[in-house]
Amino acid sequence: MAFLNPYADRLKEFSSFVLNDTDAHSLAQGWHKLFSARLGNPPAKLTLEIGCSNAEFLCAVAGRHPEIAFVGIDWKFKVVYKGAKRIHRENLKNAMLVRGTAHDLEKIFGEGELDEIWIFFPDPWAKKGQLKKRLMQESFLLAAHRALKKNGRIFFKTDHPGYFQWVLALFGEPEPVLPEYSQATPVERSMRSRQIQVRRLEKDGLPAANAAIQAAFRLERYSTDYWGERTGRTVTPFSETPTLFEQLFVKDGLPIYYVELARR
Ligand SMILES: C[S@@+](CC[C@H](N)C(=O)[O-])C[C@H]1O[C@@H](n2cnc3c(N)ncnc32)[C@H](O)[C@@H]1O
């Protein structure tokens, strides 16, 4: 059956740096070579951003770090097309895009190809029947273990306390104390805390501690307030740059939850 998304065709304009998922599948283990050819020398690191949307954030970071190669992946054709136009406009040789799903990570990257995986504000799939769709679970994390180098990192940010709790639960951590909204007016505070209550998981929705995940990754650090607690965390190219969604959450006074996993 023919695929009708008009942006699927338009993406072909940028085929030198945007891959469709099936093309990317044949590239596994070829990313360093491809970037070396684009850059004229091998990149210092290869970083994957999952759910890069229109690549505005990716391009901002890539522009400041020409020594690092960045691959952004997103499922939606239209946002990837917008991202492709941006990469073209900004003439960023160290950025490429994949239109595909992060669930195919194992097919897209070869063993030990990646230095870092960034997962910022992934869809929370918060309803009970949807929890199984969350990216941060055994199948994806074992694929990420394979794709990352030893000591490679996964950086995860979310505005969703339930998803944050979920990741900690996989590592057998106790339920975290969530932050207060001390800056807000009483009305805002009660609205926001209601929102937080709604967003909190029922305790019986949390996954059990997972030995396979813990054998693959060390829970390096986590925070219930990414922008408030800056000491001690790894400095990264994204450290001082909020994503598009993050800018909205920060403006609303919502805390940003942060998790850093180190590949064993
Ligand atoms: C809530 S938005 C966050 C966008 C961006 N990371 C930010 O912080 O501004 C989530 C993005 O992830 C993408 N996405 C959802 N599931 C995906 C998957 N399985 N693989 C790749 N991208 C996915 C969506 O299309 C969307 O662009």
PDBQT file of the ligand as one rigid body, heavy atoms in Angstrom, charges set to zero:
ROOT
HETATM    1  C1  LIG A 301       6.604  15.631  24.046  1.00  0.00    +0.000 C 
HETATM    2  S1  LIG A 301       7.531  15.779  22.589  1.00  0.00    +0.000 S 
HETATM    3  C2  LIG A 301       9.099  16.383  23.171  1.00  0.00    +0.000 C 
HETATM    4  C3  LIG A 301       9.920  17.010  22.095  1.00  0.00    +0.000 C 
HETATM    5  C4  LIG A 301      11.318  17.508  22.514  1.00  0.00    +0.000 C 
HETATM    6  N1  LIG A 301      12.143  16.418  23.003  1.00  0.00    +0.000 N 
HETATM    7  C5  LIG A 301      11.249  18.616  23.533  1.00  0.00    +0.000 C 
HETATM    8  O1  LIG A 301      11.607  18.361  24.701  1.00  0.00    +0.000 OA
HETATM    9  O2  LIG A 301      10.858  19.742  23.178  1.00  0.00    +0.000 OA
HETATM   10  C6  LIG A 301       7.901  14.081  22.222  1.00  0.00    +0.000 C 
HETATM   11  C7  LIG A 301       8.459  13.856  20.837  1.00  0.00    +0.000 C 
HETATM   12  O3  LIG A 301       8.845  12.485  20.740  1.00  0.00    +0.000 OA
HETATM   13  C8  LIG A 301       8.418  11.965  19.491  1.00  0.00    +0.000 C 
HETATM   14  N2  LIG A 301       8.263  10.519  19.664  1.00  0.00    +0.000 N 
HETATM   15  C9  LIG A 301       7.298   9.875  20.364  1.00  0.00    +0.000 A 
HETATM   16  N3  LIG A 301       7.502   8.544  20.340  1.00  0.00    +0.000 NA
HETATM   17  C10 LIG A 301       8.625   8.347  19.592  1.00  0.00    +0.000 A 
HETATM   18  C11 LIG A 301       9.357   7.203  19.203  1.00  0.00    +0.000 A 
HETATM   19  N4  LIG A 301       8.963   5.969  19.569  1.00  0.00    +0.000 N 
HETATM   20  N5  LIG A 301      10.471   7.357  18.458  1.00  0.00    +0.000 NA
HETATM   21  C12 LIG A 301      10.877   8.596  18.082  1.00  0.00    +0.000 A 
HETATM   22  N6  LIG A 301      10.219   9.719  18.425  1.00  0.00    +0.000 NA
HETATM   23  C13 LIG A 301       9.115   9.602  19.177  1.00  0.00    +0.000 A 
HETATM   24  C14 LIG A 301       7.142  12.714  19.176  1.00  0.00    +0.000 C 
HETATM   25  O4  LIG A 301       6.856  12.703  17.786  1.00  0.00    +0.000 OA
HETATM   26  C15 LIG A 301       7.479  14.121  19.711  1.00  0.00    +0.000 C 
HETATM   27  O5  LIG A 301       8.104  14.918  18.728  1.00  0.00    +0.000 OA
ENDROOT
TORSDOF 0
